[in-house]
Amino acid sequence: MAMRMTDVPVGGARIAYAVLATVLAALGGALVSAVVWPIVTTEQTCATDPTGWCTPALGLVMVTLGFWFVMTWLAVMFRLGWVFVLLVVVGQLVCGQLAVEWVSGWPLLAGLLLVIPLAAWLSTPGALVGRTGAGTGGPVATSRVPRRRLLVLVACCAVLVVQLGVWTWTFLR
């Protein structure tokens, strides 16, 4: 099945495709979790939880994993790239951590409204601002994120994942 776009979207089109992929991934994540829910949950899954938070937490984890699974597929289909998916996943994890730390829903709202366009913009191939193709007035004809920006983005994501792991370890201890 060939459903991929032929050109890499840049500029406003890239952000529009990222938002479209997010909406479709949210619907797909809900569908995936609805299909997987009866398989994962049994009478013993959350039977020993005295607080009653096990079932909602399990549902949130399933919807999030379904969202990321569908988002990855859509990022390939819309040619947004693996850097976009990495930035979305790490950005949403950090927003989730901030929501727990601050006991507030504002970081989650910021995760919904800011992470997707920011990830689409930072993972844009070529220059981030103001450069166009050789005299054509069109976008740069490259499909790769510049090497230096790629290294900085991957290093920042690695640092954030390590920090999140340390925070989770100390939070659960």
Summary of the structure (lengths in Angstrom):
residues: 173
radius of gyration: 18.6
end to end distance: 47.5
largest distance: 66.9
contacts: 460
relative contact order: 0.12
helix: 67%
strand: 0%
